[in-house]
């Protein structure tokens, strides 16, 4: 009957006076009664189980849990939770004592740290030994049981006061710096070119300047100057961005103008820039691009020609194939206009019907250039062959004189390649006659010079005549070598010029001449 009543009391809700903290696990049947028993018997959390069992074993609630193992588990949980409760009670009590102790110290304004941050009266108390005699009769001071704890809290109070004074001083310092910064920013005379020594003299009477250290005032000034410099740099950057946008707009407008003029037929792929410049010289689109940085009008025109060249290169194979089928000679193109060439090529090649008129015109210009270049090249080759033939006449074993005939030198001349490359027989004879005429004229000139000197001549002996003969022979050979060197140099220059012309022609075919 007693066990049943214990069980009923364990199952029933606990009275208000015996309420347990919510940390206890009362979901297991019988644990509430066992917890209540331990709590009422004031079982300490550090008490061993054997000792605690002797205290509670006589109570019927001891058997509210069916087994010894369940009682030990409940006891262990109770000890753990009870120890935490006691620790919290001790902390709350200590916190209350500390709060009262600090409140007591704050009531004495003469107690504070001797840090030099805040001015204090001469009789200020800053050591625990001095404060002990002042506070020993206060019940809040005596409520702290340990002397070491009082001294420790006193030192903590001094550190707290010192930290508070430092934070107040820092807040005041920042406030003065902000006020001085505002004054500097509103001063229009302060900029990147200002001098601190002059600015400092003007602000010596400013209240914020007087409260700040010189290094802080200088830091505020440098910050304002740097901000001013950054502001100017940002304005310059925005100005450059706006300028670049305007320049880009001007270039786009000039590109549109070039497109429009090209579509109107004002120029085509092979039109040089100088020929087109007269039409743009007074236009605002051209003047805007000419007077700005970046790409010049000529470069923009070259870009457009590159695009047109790429389009022309797509149709060029078709036009070339049609021209090869037409059997039209390059010499015939010189007297043929673009319209006639276009009609003939369109008849011969079906794909040529889709080629625009401009590409026919460019193709016609390329053919004319090729014909003129070929003609100039042949003319230069002919001139070089004639020069080599004349050089051959100068180097004959038997020199050509006024009485020498073509038949006299023909056999020797024909044995050289310079004469064989000159195939026109009549032209060979003409060059020989010209060379013989030059030799005859030179002989008459030398004869006139020697006749004028005969009257003053002195009879020479045999040694003098032999010496002069050897000297004349050596001079003749040196003159001959000099002439040979000049002719070789002239031939090299001619060959180099021809090679350069061929290179220019190849480049002109790959890209339009500008």
Secondary structure, DSSP 8 states (H G I E B T S, - for coil): -HHHHHHHHHHS---GGG---TTS---STTHHHHHHHHHHTT--TTS-HHHHHHHHTTSGGGGGSSSHHHHHHHHHHHHHHHHHHHHHHHHHHHHHHHHHHHHHHHH-TTB----SSS---TT-B-SHHHHHHHHTT-HHHHTS--HHHHHHHHHHHHHHHHHHHHHHHHHHHHHHHHHHHHHHHH-TT-STT--HHHHHHHTTT-HHHHHS-HHHHHHHHHHHHHHHHHHHHHHHHHHHHHHHHHHHHHHHHHHHHHHHHHHTTS--TT--HHHHHHHHTT-HHHHHHHTSSSS-HHHHHHHHHHHHHHHHHHHHHHHHHHHHHHT--HHHHTT--HHHHHHHHHHH-GGGGGS-HHHHHHHHHHHHHHHHHHHHHHHHHHHHHHHHHHHHHHT-SS---TT--HHHHHHHHHTSHHHHS---HHHHHHHHHHHHHHHHHHHHHHHHHHHHTGGG-----HHHHHHHHHHHHHHHHHHHHHHHHHHHHHHHHHHHHHHHHHHHHHHHHHS---
